[in-house]
Amino acid sequence: MSAPWLSDELFNTHSLIIIYIKSLTYEDQSTNWKLDKIEFKPLTLLVGASGVGKMQILKALLNLKRISHGSSLNGLKWDIEFRALLIM
């Protein structure tokens, strides 16, 4: 199984499994932009004034998606933690 934090028992039930990002730390050395650890909840809204980093957070997530699909992006450091919710 590719996600060690998910047990086989979760997949053997007739339940709904929701997987979301629990926390993310990210650094893009090419732009000298760093996101200190941010904690996400099952529903997270990015709200703030212009220029505070909302779009940078979304770009960081998009870059991680690109990497997960096989792209090679240099100069990135990240730490991501997932959580699985089981709904019976």
HTML snippet that shows the backbone in 3Dmol.js (N, CA, C, O; Angstrom):
<script src="https://3Dmol.org/build/3Dmol-min.js"></script>
<div id="view" style="width:600px;height:400px;position:relative"></div>
<script>
const pdb = `
ATOM      1  N   MET A   1       0.846  -1.168   0.000  1.00  0.00           N
ATOM      2  CA  MET A   1       0.000   0.000   0.000  1.00  0.00           C
ATOM      3  C   MET A   1       0.891   1.230   0.000  1.00  0.00           C
ATOM      4  O   MET A   1       1.893   1.259   0.714  1.00  0.00           O
ATOM      5  N   SER A   2       0.551   2.242  -0.781  1.00  0.00           N
ATOM      6  CA  SER A   2       1.414   3.403  -0.950  1.00  0.00           C
ATOM      7  C   SER A   2       1.338   4.389   0.207  1.00  0.00           C
ATOM      8  O   SER A   2       2.224   5.233   0.339  1.00  0.00           O
ATOM      9  N   ALA A   3       0.326   4.315   1.036  1.00  0.00           N
ATOM     10  CA  ALA A   3       0.185   5.239   2.161  1.00  0.00           C
ATOM     11  C   ALA A   3       0.220   4.445   3.463  1.00  0.00           C
ATOM     12  O   ALA A   3      -0.795   3.875   3.863  1.00  0.00           O
ATOM     13  N   PRO A   4       1.383   4.400   4.134  1.00  0.00           N
ATOM     14  CA  PRO A   4       1.500   3.560   5.334  1.00  0.00           C
ATOM     15  C   PRO A   4       0.615   3.999   6.482  1.00  0.00           C
ATOM     16  O   PRO A   4       0.361   3.205   7.387  1.00  0.00           O
ATOM     17  N   TRP A   5       0.135   5.236   6.479  1.00  0.00           N
ATOM     18  CA  TRP A   5      -0.724   5.716   7.554  1.00  0.00           C
ATOM     19  C   TRP A   5      -2.164   5.271   7.364  1.00  0.00           C
ATOM     20  O   TRP A   5      -3.007   5.539   8.220  1.00  0.00           O
ATOM     21  N   LEU A   6      -2.468   4.585   6.241  1.00  0.00           N
ATOM     22  CA  LEU A   6      -3.789   3.997   6.036  1.00  0.00           C
ATOM     23  C   LEU A   6      -3.688   2.501   6.240  1.00  0.00           C
ATOM     24  O   LEU A   6      -2.811   1.857   5.664  1.00  0.00           O
ATOM     25  N   SER A   7      -4.551   1.945   7.035  1.00  0.00           N
ATOM     26  CA  SER A   7      -4.500   0.512   7.287  1.00  0.00           C
ATOM     27  C   SER A   7      -5.409  -0.223   6.297  1.00  0.00           C
ATOM     28  O   SER A   7      -6.349   0.354   5.752  1.00  0.00           O
ATOM     29  N   ASP A   8      -5.110  -1.500   6.079  1.00  0.00           N
ATOM     30  CA  ASP A   8      -5.935  -2.322   5.197  1.00  0.00           C
ATOM     31  C   ASP A   8      -7.366  -2.425   5.704  1.00  0.00           C
ATOM     32  O   ASP A   8      -8.296  -2.576   4.911  1.00  0.00           O
ATOM     33  N   GLU A   9      -7.549  -2.344   7.016  1.00  0.00           N
ATOM     34  CA  GLU A   9      -8.896  -2.452   7.585  1.00  0.00           C
ATOM     35  C   GLU A   9      -9.807  -1.336   7.073  1.00  0.00           C
ATOM     36  O   GLU A   9     -11.005  -1.544   6.880  1.00  0.00           O
ATOM     37  N   LEU A  10      -9.233  -0.154   6.854  1.00  0.00           N
ATOM     38  CA  LEU A  10     -10.046   0.960   6.350  1.00  0.00           C
ATOM     39  C   LEU A  10     -10.623   0.649   4.976  1.00  0.00           C
ATOM     40  O   LEU A  10     -11.740   1.057   4.658  1.00  0.00           O
ATOM     41  N   PHE A  11      -9.862  -0.071   4.166  1.00  0.00           N
ATOM     42  CA  PHE A  11     -10.308  -0.365   2.813  1.00  0.00           C
ATOM     43  C   PHE A  11     -11.232  -1.573   2.745  1.00  0.00           C
ATOM     44  O   PHE A  11     -11.849  -1.813   1.707  1.00  0.00           O
ATOM     45  N   ASN A  12     -11.339  -2.329   3.815  1.00  0.00           N
ATOM     46  CA  ASN A  12     -12.181  -3.509   3.832  1.00  0.00           C
ATOM     47  C   ASN A  12     -13.565  -3.225   4.400  1.00  0.00           C
ATOM     48  O   ASN A  12     -14.334  -4.160   4.625  1.00  0.00           O
ATOM     49  N   THR A  13     -13.897  -1.981   4.633  1.00  0.00           N
ATOM     50  CA  THR A  13     -15.201  -1.620   5.178  1.00  0.00           C
ATOM     51  C   THR A  13     -16.033  -0.953   4.095  1.00  0.00           C
ATOM     52  O   THR A  13     -15.518  -0.563   3.047  1.00  0.00           O
ATOM     53  N   HIS A  14     -17.305  -0.830   4.359  1.00  0.00           N
ATOM     54  CA  HIS A  14     -18.205  -0.128   3.447  1.00  0.00           C
ATOM     55  C   HIS A  14     -18.407   1.275   3.976  1.00  0.00           C
ATOM     56  O   HIS A  14     -19.520   1.673   4.319  1.00  0.00           O
ATOM     57  N   SER A  15     -17.333   2.006   4.035  1.00  0.00           N
ATOM     58  CA  SER A  15     -17.338   3.351   4.609  1.00  0.00           C
ATOM     59  C   SER A  15     -16.735   4.321   3.607  1.00  0.00           C
ATOM     60  O   SER A  15     -16.176   3.927   2.584  1.00  0.00           O
ATOM     61  N   LEU A  16     -16.864   5.580   3.927  1.00  0.00           N
ATOM     62  CA  LEU A  16     -16.269   6.635   3.125  1.00  0.00           C
ATOM     63  C   LEU A  16     -14.988   7.096   3.803  1.00  0.00           C
ATOM     64  O   LEU A  16     -14.982   7.386   4.999  1.00  0.00           O
ATOM     65  N   ILE A  17     -13.920   7.163   3.049  1.00  0.00           N
ATOM     66  CA  ILE A  17     -12.640   7.627   3.578  1.00  0.00           C
ATOM     67  C   ILE A  17     -12.322   8.973   2.932  1.00  0.00           C
ATOM     68  O   ILE A  17     -12.266   9.090   1.708  1.00  0.00           O
ATOM     69  N   ILE A  18     -12.117   9.966   3.756  1.00  0.00           N
ATOM     70  CA  ILE A  18     -11.744  11.289   3.280  1.00  0.00           C
ATOM     71  C   ILE A  18     -10.296  11.528   3.688  1.00  0.00           C
ATOM     72  O   ILE A  18      -9.948  11.420   4.863  1.00  0.00           O
ATOM     73  N   ILE A  19      -9.462  11.850   2.717  1.00  0.00           N
ATOM     74  CA  ILE A  19      -8.052  12.113   2.984  1.00  0.00           C
ATOM     75  C   ILE A  19      -7.789  13.589   2.701  1.00  0.00           C
ATOM     76  O   ILE A  19      -8.135  14.098   1.635  1.00  0.00           O
ATOM     77  N   TYR A  20      -7.180  14.261   3.658  1.00  0.00           N
ATOM     78  CA  TYR A  20      -6.873  15.667   3.457  1.00  0.00           C
ATOM     79  C   TYR A  20      -5.496  15.994   4.007  1.00  0.00           C
ATOM     80  O   TYR A  20      -4.910  15.230   4.775  1.00  0.00           O
ATOM     81  N   ILE A  21      -5.001  17.142   3.596  1.00  0.00           N
ATOM     82  CA  ILE A  21      -3.700  17.602   4.077  1.00  0.00           C
ATOM     83  C   ILE A  21      -3.874  18.107   5.496  1.00  0.00           C
ATOM     84  O   ILE A  21      -4.710  18.973   5.752  1.00  0.00           O
ATOM     85  N   LYS A  22      -3.096  17.573   6.412  1.00  0.00           N
ATOM     86  CA  LYS A  22      -3.136  18.014   7.803  1.00  0.00           C
ATOM     87  C   LYS A  22      -2.209  19.211   8.014  1.00  0.00           C
ATOM     88  O   LYS A  22      -2.584  20.183   8.669  1.00  0.00           O
ATOM     89  N   SER A  23      -1.010  19.137   7.465  1.00  0.00           N
ATOM     90  CA  SER A  23      -0.069  20.251   7.616  1.00  0.00           C
ATOM     91  C   SER A  23       0.882  20.276   6.428  1.00  0.00           C
ATOM     92  O   SER A  23       1.098  19.271   5.751  1.00  0.00           O
ATOM     93  N   LEU A  24       1.443  21.461   6.199  1.00  0.00           N
ATOM     94  CA  LEU A  24       2.357  21.655   5.087  1.00  0.00           C
ATOM     95  C   LEU A  24       3.403  22.686   5.471  1.00  0.00           C
ATOM     96  O   LEU A  24       3.086  23.747   6.009  1.00  0.00           O
ATOM     97  N   THR A  25       4.656  22.355   5.184  1.00  0.00           N
ATOM     98  CA  THR A  25       5.774  23.291   5.240  1.00  0.00           C
ATOM     99  C   THR A  25       6.385  23.274   3.847  1.00  0.00           C
ATOM    100  O   THR A  25       6.534  22.211   3.244  1.00  0.00           O
ATOM    101  N   TYR A  26       6.740  24.450   3.333  1.00  0.00           N
ATOM    102  CA  TYR A  26       7.151  24.520   1.936  1.00  0.00           C
ATOM    103  C   TYR A  26       8.172  25.637   1.758  1.00  0.00           C
ATOM    104  O   TYR A  26       8.070  26.697   2.376  1.00  0.00           O
ATOM    105  N   GLU A  27       9.165  25.377   0.897  1.00  0.00           N
ATOM    106  CA  GLU A  27      10.150  26.403   0.571  1.00  0.00           C
ATOM    107  C   GLU A  27      10.509  26.289  -0.905  1.00  0.00           C
ATOM    108  O   GLU A  27      10.832  25.208  -1.396  1.00  0.00           O
ATOM    109  N   ASP A  28      10.450  27.414  -1.601  1.00  0.00           N
ATOM    110  CA  ASP A  28      10.854  27.477  -3.000  1.00  0.00           C
ATOM    111  C   ASP A  28      12.116  28.341  -3.062  1.00  0.00           C
ATOM    112  O   ASP A  28      12.051  29.567  -2.972  1.00  0.00           O
ATOM    113  N   GLN A  29      13.251  27.686  -3.216  1.00  0.00           N
ATOM    114  CA  GLN A  29      14.522  28.402  -3.206  1.00  0.00           C
ATOM    115  C   GLN A  29      14.710  29.269  -4.449  1.00  0.00           C
ATOM    116  O   GLN A  29      15.467  30.238  -4.410  1.00  0.00           O
ATOM    117  N   SER A  30      14.031  28.937  -5.555  1.00  0.00           N
ATOM    118  CA  SER A  30      14.188  29.732  -6.776  1.00  0.00           C
ATOM    119  C   SER A  30      13.534  31.109  -6.646  1.00  0.00           C
ATOM    120  O   SER A  30      13.965  32.064  -7.293  1.00  0.00           O
ATOM    121  N   THR A  31      12.497  31.214  -5.813  1.00  0.00           N
ATOM    122  CA  THR A  31      11.830  32.508  -5.600  1.00  0.00           C
ATOM    123  C   THR A  31      12.110  33.074  -4.213  1.00  0.00           C
ATOM    124  O   THR A  31      11.650  34.163  -3.871  1.00  0.00           O
ATOM    125  N   ASN A  32      12.877  32.316  -3.411  1.00  0.00           N
ATOM    126  CA  ASN A  32      13.191  32.722  -2.043  1.00  0.00           C
ATOM    127  C   ASN A  32      11.925  32.949  -1.208  1.00  0.00           C
ATOM    128  O   ASN A  32      11.844  33.883  -0.411  1.00  0.00           O
ATOM    129  N   TRP A  33      10.923  32.051  -1.419  1.00  0.00           N
ATOM    130  CA  TRP A  33       9.662  32.137  -0.688  1.00  0.00           C
ATOM    131  C   TRP A  33       9.531  30.923   0.226  1.00  0.00           C
ATOM    132  O   TRP A  33       9.765  29.792  -0.199  1.00  0.00           O
ATOM    133  N   LYS A  34       9.159  31.158   1.469  1.00  0.00           N
ATOM    134  CA  LYS A  34       9.051  30.079   2.446  1.00  0.00           C
ATOM    135  C   LYS A  34       7.705  30.178   3.161  1.00  0.00           C
ATOM    136  O   LYS A  34       7.269  31.256   3.563  1.00  0.00           O
ATOM    137  N   LEU A  35       7.064  29.020   3.306  1.00  0.00           N
ATOM    138  CA  LEU A  35       5.825  28.913   4.063  1.00  0.00           C
ATOM    139  C   LEU A  35       6.127  28.106   5.316  1.00  0.00           C
ATOM    140  O   LEU A  35       6.394  26.906   5.243  1.00  0.00           O
ATOM    141  N   ASP A  36       6.084  28.767   6.462  1.00  0.00           N
ATOM    142  CA  ASP A  36       6.246  28.033   7.713  1.00  0.00           C
ATOM    143  C   ASP A  36       5.062  27.092   7.877  1.00  0.00           C
ATOM    144  O   ASP A  36       4.054  27.230   7.183  1.00  0.00           O
ATOM    145  N   LYS A  37       5.178  26.159   8.774  1.00  0.00           N
ATOM    146  CA  LYS A  37       4.160  25.124   8.937  1.00  0.00           C
ATOM    147  C   LYS A  37       2.768  25.733   9.082  1.00  0.00           C
ATOM    148  O   LYS A  37       2.523  26.592   9.929  1.00  0.00           O
ATOM    149  N   ILE A  38       1.868  25.256   8.224  1.00  0.00           N
ATOM    150  CA  ILE A  38       0.472  25.672   8.271  1.00  0.00           C
ATOM    151  C   ILE A  38      -0.373  24.434   8.535  1.00  0.00           C
ATOM    152  O   ILE A  38      -0.164  23.390   7.918  1.00  0.00           O
ATOM    153  N   GLU A  39      -1.314  24.551   9.441  1.00  0.00           N
ATOM    154  CA  GLU A  39      -2.207  23.444   9.795  1.00  0.00           C
ATOM    155  C   GLU A  39      -3.524  23.615   9.041  1.00  0.00           C
ATOM    156  O   GLU A  39      -4.116  24.695   9.048  1.00  0.00           O
ATOM    157  N   PHE A  40      -3.972  22.555   8.399  1.00  0.00           N
ATOM    158  CA  PHE A  40      -5.244  22.563   7.682  1.00  0.00           C
ATOM    159  C   PHE A  40      -6.278  21.767   8.470  1.00  0.00           C
ATOM    160  O   PHE A  40      -5.935  20.811   9.165  1.00  0.00           O
ATOM    161  N   LYS A  41      -7.509  22.153   8.362  1.00  0.00           N
ATOM    162  CA  LYS A  41      -8.652  21.417   8.916  1.00  0.00           C
ATOM    163  C   LYS A  41      -9.397  20.811   7.729  1.00  0.00           C
ATOM    164  O   LYS A  41      -9.068  21.113   6.583  1.00  0.00           O
ATOM    165  N   PRO A  42     -10.408  19.951   7.984  1.00  0.00           N
ATOM    166  CA  PRO A  42     -11.136  19.379   6.839  1.00  0.00           C
ATOM    167  C   PRO A  42     -11.695  20.452   5.897  1.00  0.00           C
ATOM    168  O   PRO A  42     -11.821  20.215   4.696  1.00  0.00           O
ATOM    169  N   LEU A  43     -12.025  21.617   6.430  1.00  0.00           N
ATOM    170  CA  LEU A  43     -12.432  22.742   5.605  1.00  0.00           C
ATOM    171  C   LEU A  43     -11.564  23.927   5.988  1.00  0.00           C
ATOM    172  O   LEU A  43     -11.626  24.416   7.116  1.00  0.00           O
ATOM    173  N   THR A  44     -10.759  24.382   5.049  1.00  0.00           N
ATOM    174  CA  THR A  44      -9.869  25.517   5.293  1.00  0.00           C
ATOM    175  C   THR A  44     -10.129  26.572   4.243  1.00  0.00           C
ATOM    176  O   THR A  44     -10.122  26.284   3.047  1.00  0.00           O
ATOM    177  N   LEU A  45     -10.358  27.788   4.686  1.00  0.00           N
ATOM    178  CA  LEU A  45     -10.541  28.924   3.787  1.00  0.00           C
ATOM    179  C   LEU A  45      -9.304  29.801   3.862  1.00  0.00           C
ATOM    180  O   LEU A  45      -8.793  30.070   4.949  1.00  0.00           O
ATOM    181  N   LEU A  46      -8.828  30.244   2.719  1.00  0.00           N
ATOM    182  CA  LEU A  46      -7.702  31.169   2.677  1.00  0.00           C
ATOM    183  C   LEU A  46      -8.270  32.574   2.491  1.00  0.00           C
ATOM    184  O   LEU A  46      -8.767  32.923   1.419  1.00  0.00           O
ATOM    185  N   VAL A  47      -8.189  33.364   3.543  1.00  0.00           N
ATOM    186  CA  VAL A  47      -8.769  34.700   3.544  1.00  0.00           C
ATOM    187  C   VAL A  47      -7.700  35.684   3.984  1.00  0.00           C
ATOM    188  O   VAL A  47      -6.951  35.413   4.922  1.00  0.00           O
ATOM    189  N   GLY A  48      -7.626  36.822   3.311  1.00  0.00           N
ATOM    190  CA  GLY A  48      -6.679  37.844   3.726  1.00  0.00           C
ATOM    191  C   GLY A  48      -6.573  38.942   2.702  1.00  0.00           C
ATOM    192  O   GLY A  48      -7.091  38.835   1.590  1.00  0.00           O
ATOM    193  N   ALA A  49      -5.900  39.990   3.089  1.00  0.00           N
ATOM    194  CA  ALA A  49      -5.691  41.137   2.206  1.00  0.00           C
ATOM    195  C   ALA A  49      -4.796  40.750   1.038  1.00  0.00           C
ATOM    196  O   ALA A  49      -4.134  39.713   1.057  1.00  0.00           O
ATOM    197  N   SER A  50      -4.790  41.592   0.035  1.00  0.00           N
ATOM    198  CA  SER A  50      -3.944  41.381  -1.129  1.00  0.00           C
ATOM    199  C   SER A  50      -2.469  41.366  -0.715  1.00  0.00           C
ATOM    200  O   SER A  50      -2.016  42.220   0.047  1.00  0.00           O
ATOM    201  N   GLY A  51      -1.730  40.379  -1.234  1.00  0.00           N
ATOM    202  CA  GLY A  51      -0.297  40.337  -0.991  1.00  0.00           C
ATOM    203  C   GLY A  51       0.147  39.596   0.254  1.00  0.00           C
ATOM    204  O   GLY A  51       1.325  39.655   0.604  1.00  0.00           O
ATOM    205  N   VAL A  52      -0.766  38.887   0.950  1.00  0.00           N
ATOM    206  CA  VAL A  52      -0.370  38.195   2.179  1.00  0.00           C
ATOM    207  C   VAL A  52       0.030  36.739   1.950  1.00  0.00           C
ATOM    208  O   VAL A  52       0.502  36.085   2.880  1.00  0.00           O
ATOM    209  N   GLY A  53      -0.152  36.206   0.710  1.00  0.00           N
ATOM    210  CA  GLY A  53       0.343  34.862   0.417  1.00  0.00           C
ATOM    211  C   GLY A  53      -0.693  33.817   0.065  1.00  0.00           C
ATOM    212  O   GLY A  53      -0.348  32.640  -0.038  1.00  0.00           O
ATOM    213  N   LYS A  54      -1.937  34.190  -0.124  1.00  0.00           N
ATOM    214  CA  LYS A  54      -2.969  33.198  -0.468  1.00  0.00           C
ATOM    215  C   LYS A  54      -2.626  32.479  -1.770  1.00  0.00           C
ATOM    216  O   LYS A  54      -2.690  31.252  -1.840  1.00  0.00           O
ATOM    217  N   MET A  55      -2.266  33.237  -2.792  1.00  0.00           N
ATOM    218  CA  MET A  55      -1.937  32.639  -4.082  1.00  0.00           C
ATOM    219  C   MET A  55      -0.644  31.828  -3.992  1.00  0.00           C
ATOM    220  O   MET A  55      -0.517  30.811  -4.673  1.00  0.00           O
ATOM    221  N   GLN A  56       0.304  32.249  -3.180  1.00  0.00           N
ATOM    222  CA  GLN A  56       1.551  31.494  -3.012  1.00  0.00           C
ATOM    223  C   GLN A  56       1.264  30.113  -2.415  1.00  0.00           C
ATOM    224  O   GLN A  56       1.881  29.127  -2.818  1.00  0.00           O
ATOM    225  N   ILE A  57       0.340  30.037  -1.465  1.00  0.00           N
ATOM    226  CA  ILE A  57      -0.035  28.744  -0.882  1.00  0.00           C
ATOM    227  C   ILE A  57      -0.655  27.855  -1.952  1.00  0.00           C
ATOM    228  O   ILE A  57      -0.340  26.668  -2.031  1.00  0.00           O
ATOM    229  N   LEU A  58      -1.531  28.417  -2.770  1.00  0.00           N
ATOM    230  CA  LEU A  58      -2.151  27.630  -3.839  1.00  0.00           C
ATOM    231  C   LEU A  58      -1.115  27.193  -4.876  1.00  0.00           C
ATOM    232  O   LEU A  58      -1.193  26.073  -5.382  1.00  0.00           O
ATOM    233  N   LYS A  59      -0.148  28.053  -5.200  1.00  0.00           N
ATOM    234  CA  LYS A  59       0.916  27.672  -6.129  1.00  0.00           C
ATOM    235  C   LYS A  59       1.788  26.556  -5.547  1.00  0.00           C
ATOM    236  O   LYS A  59       2.230  25.668  -6.276  1.00  0.00           O
ATOM    237  N   ALA A  60       2.033  26.602  -4.246  1.00  0.00           N
ATOM    238  CA  ALA A  60       2.809  25.542  -3.593  1.00  0.00           C
ATOM    239  C   ALA A  60       2.077  24.210  -3.722  1.00  0.00           C
ATOM    240  O   ALA A  60       2.692  23.190  -4.033  1.00  0.00           O
ATOM    241  N   LEU A  61       0.782  24.216  -3.487  1.00  0.00           N
ATOM    242  CA  LEU A  61       0.001  22.982  -3.621  1.00  0.00           C
ATOM    243  C   LEU A  61      -0.004  22.492  -5.066  1.00  0.00           C
ATOM    244  O   LEU A  61       0.071  21.289  -5.315  1.00  0.00           O
ATOM    245  N   LEU A  62      -0.092  23.410  -6.009  1.00  0.00           N
ATOM    246  CA  LEU A  62      -0.043  23.035  -7.420  1.00  0.00           C
ATOM    247  C   LEU A  62       1.307  22.431  -7.782  1.00  0.00           C
ATOM    248  O   LEU A  62       1.361  21.455  -8.531  1.00  0.00           O
ATOM    249  N   ASN A  63       2.397  22.990  -7.266  1.00  0.00           N
ATOM    250  CA  ASN A  63       3.724  22.413  -7.517  1.00  0.00           C
ATOM    251  C   ASN A  63       3.826  21.004  -6.952  1.00  0.00           C
ATOM    252  O   ASN A  63       4.408  20.130  -7.593  1.00  0.00           O
ATOM    253  N   LEU A  64       3.277  20.765  -5.771  1.00  0.00           N
ATOM    254  CA  LEU A  64       3.305  19.416  -5.195  1.00  0.00           C
ATOM    255  C   LEU A  64       2.471  18.458  -6.041  1.00  0.00           C
ATOM    256  O   LEU A  64       2.829  17.290  -6.188  1.00  0.00           O
ATOM    257  N   LYS A  65       1.374  18.938  -6.592  1.00  0.00           N
ATOM    258  CA  LYS A  65       0.575  18.114  -7.496  1.00  0.00           C
ATOM    259  C   LYS A  65       1.393  17.757  -8.740  1.00  0.00           C
ATOM    260  O   LYS A  65       1.371  16.613  -9.193  1.00  0.00           O
ATOM    261  N   ARG A  66       2.110  18.732  -9.287  1.00  0.00           N
ATOM    262  CA  ARG A  66       2.941  18.469 -10.466  1.00  0.00           C
ATOM    263  C   ARG A  66       3.998  17.422 -10.170  1.00  0.00           C
ATOM    264  O   ARG A  66       4.248  16.535 -10.986  1.00  0.00           O
ATOM    265  N   ILE A  67       4.619  17.522  -9.004  1.00  0.00           N
ATOM    266  CA  ILE A  67       5.630  16.534  -8.610  1.00  0.00           C
ATOM    267  C   ILE A  67       4.998  15.151  -8.487  1.00  0.00           C
ATOM    268  O   ILE A  67       5.580  14.159  -8.926  1.00  0.00           O
ATOM    269  N   SER A  68       3.811  15.083  -7.892  1.00  0.00           N
ATOM    270  CA  SER A  68       3.149  13.782  -7.719  1.00  0.00           C
ATOM    271  C   SER A  68       2.772  13.158  -9.057  1.00  0.00           C
ATOM    272  O   SER A  68       2.564  11.948  -9.140  1.00  0.00           O
ATOM    273  N   HIS A  69       2.683  13.972 -10.103  1.00  0.00           N
ATOM    274  CA  HIS A  69       2.366  13.465 -11.440  1.00  0.00           C
ATOM    275  C   HIS A  69       3.613  13.243 -12.274  1.00  0.00           C
ATOM    276  O   HIS A  69       3.516  12.982 -13.473  1.00  0.00           O
ATOM    277  N   GLY A  70       4.798  13.344 -11.653  1.00  0.00           N
ATOM    278  CA  GLY A  70       6.033  12.989 -12.335  1.00  0.00           C
ATOM    279  C   GLY A  70       6.928  14.135 -12.767  1.00  0.00           C
ATOM    280  O   GLY A  70       8.006  13.894 -13.309  1.00  0.00           O
ATOM    281  N   SER A  71       6.515  15.376 -12.543  1.00  0.00           N
ATOM    282  CA  SER A  71       7.369  16.506 -12.923  1.00  0.00           C
ATOM    283  C   SER A  71       8.565  16.605 -11.982  1.00  0.00           C
ATOM    284  O   SER A  71       8.503  16.198 -10.821  1.00  0.00           O
ATOM    285  N   SER A  72       9.646  17.152 -12.509  1.00  0.00           N
ATOM    286  CA  SER A  72      10.835  17.390 -11.709  1.00  0.00           C
ATOM    287  C   SER A  72      10.991  18.889 -11.519  1.00  0.00           C
ATOM    288  O   SER A  72      11.232  19.616 -12.482  1.00  0.00           O
ATOM    289  N   LEU A  73      10.856  19.353 -10.291  1.00  0.00           N
ATOM    290  CA  LEU A  73      10.980  20.774  -9.978  1.00  0.00           C
ATOM    291  C   LEU A  73      12.144  20.950  -9.017  1.00  0.00           C
ATOM    292  O   LEU A  73      12.128  20.400  -7.916  1.00  0.00           O
ATOM    293  N   ASN A  74      13.138  21.700  -9.416  1.00  0.00           N
ATOM    294  CA  ASN A  74      14.326  21.908  -8.595  1.00  0.00           C
ATOM    295  C   ASN A  74      14.111  23.049  -7.609  1.00  0.00           C
ATOM    296  O   ASN A  74      13.327  23.964  -7.861  1.00  0.00           O
ATOM    297  N   GLY A  75      14.813  22.983  -6.492  1.00  0.00           N
ATOM    298  CA  GLY A  75      14.819  24.072  -5.528  1.00  0.00           C
ATOM    299  C   GLY A  75      13.668  24.067  -4.553  1.00  0.00           C
ATOM    300  O   GLY A  75      13.466  25.049  -3.838  1.00  0.00           O
ATOM    301  N   LEU A  76      12.903  22.987  -4.501  1.00  0.00           N
ATOM    302  CA  LEU A  76      11.770  22.914  -3.585  1.00  0.00           C
ATOM    303  C   LEU A  76      12.087  22.013  -2.406  1.00  0.00           C
ATOM    304  O   LEU A  76      12.702  20.958  -2.561  1.00  0.00           O
ATOM    305  N   LYS A  77      11.661  22.437  -1.232  1.00  0.00           N
ATOM    306  CA  LYS A  77      11.711  21.607  -0.030  1.00  0.00           C
ATOM    307  C   LYS A  77      10.319  21.631   0.557  1.00  0.00           C
ATOM    308  O   LYS A  77       9.679  22.681   0.599  1.00  0.00           O
ATOM    309  N   TRP A  78       9.846  20.494   1.008  1.00  0.00           N
ATOM    310  CA  TRP A  78       8.528  20.472   1.614  1.00  0.00           C
ATOM    311  C   TRP A  78       8.406  19.325   2.601  1.00  0.00           C
ATOM    312  O   TRP A  78       9.145  18.342   2.553  1.00  0.00           O
ATOM    313  N   ASP A  79       7.463  19.489   3.480  1.00  0.00           N
ATOM    314  CA  ASP A  79       7.070  18.438   4.409  1.00  0.00           C
ATOM    315  C   ASP A  79       5.549  18.489   4.457  1.00  0.00           C
ATOM    316  O   ASP A  79       4.968  19.533   4.753  1.00  0.00           O
ATOM    317  N   ILE A  80       4.913  17.379   4.171  1.00  0.00           N
ATOM    318  CA  ILE A  80       3.459  17.346   4.108  1.00  0.00           C
ATOM    319  C   ILE A  80       2.961  16.173   4.943  1.00  0.00           C
ATOM    320  O   ILE A  80       3.538  15.087   4.912  1.00  0.00           O
ATOM    321  N   GLU A  81       1.903  16.400   5.673  1.00  0.00           N
ATOM    322  CA  GLU A  81       1.306  15.362   6.512  1.00  0.00           C
ATOM    323  C   GLU A  81      -0.165  15.244   6.137  1.00  0.00           C
ATOM    324  O   GLU A  81      -0.868  16.247   6.014  1.00  0.00           O
ATOM    325  N   PHE A  82      -0.621  14.009   5.958  1.00  0.00           N
ATOM    326  CA  PHE A  82      -2.005  13.746   5.587  1.00  0.00           C
ATOM    327  C   PHE A  82      -2.767  13.157   6.770  1.00  0.00           C
ATOM    328  O   PHE A  82      -2.171  12.601   7.692  1.00  0.00           O
ATOM    329  N   ARG A  83      -4.067  13.284   6.730  1.00  0.00           N
ATOM    330  CA  ARG A  83      -4.939  12.654   7.711  1.00  0.00           C
ATOM    331  C   ARG A  83      -6.075  11.986   6.955  1.00  0.00           C
ATOM    332  O   ARG A  83      -6.570  12.508   5.957  1.00  0.00           O
ATOM    333  N   ALA A  84      -6.478  10.824   7.448  1.00  0.00           N
ATOM    334  CA  ALA A  84      -7.611  10.109   6.869  1.00  0.00           C
ATOM    335  C   ALA A  84      -8.757  10.104   7.886  1.00  0.00           C
ATOM    336  O   ALA A  84      -8.569   9.783   9.059  1.00  0.00           O
ATOM    337  N   LEU A  85      -9.928  10.465   7.408  1.00  0.00           N
ATOM    338  CA  LEU A  85     -11.133  10.419   8.222  1.00  0.00           C
ATOM    339  C   LEU A  85     -12.011   9.286   7.704  1.00  0.00           C
ATOM    340  O   LEU A  85     -12.271   9.195   6.504  1.00  0.00           O
ATOM    341  N   LEU A  86     -12.459   8.441   8.594  1.00  0.00           N
ATOM    342  CA  LEU A  86     -13.330   7.335   8.245  1.00  0.00           C
ATOM    343  C   LEU A  86     -14.748   7.693   8.653  1.00  0.00           C
ATOM    344  O   LEU A  86     -15.023   7.954   9.825  1.00  0.00           O
ATOM    345  N   ILE A  87     -15.639   7.704   7.683  1.00  0.00           N
ATOM    346  CA  ILE A  87     -17.045   8.006   7.947  1.00  0.00           C
ATOM    347  C   ILE A  87     -17.822   6.734   7.739  1.00  0.00           C
ATOM    348  O   ILE A  87     -17.866   6.196   6.633  1.00  0.00           O
ATOM    349  N   MET A  88     -18.442   6.245   8.807  1.00  0.00           N
ATOM    350  CA  MET A  88     -19.213   4.990   8.735  1.00  0.00           C
ATOM    351  C   MET A  88     -20.577   5.232   8.153  1.00  0.00           C
ATOM    352  O   MET A  88     -21.365   4.296   8.016  1.00  0.00           O
TER     353      MET A  88
END
`;
const viewer = $3Dmol.createViewer("view");
viewer.addModel(pdb, "pdb");
viewer.setStyle({}, {cartoon: {color: "spectrum"}});
viewer.zoomTo();
viewer.render();
</script>
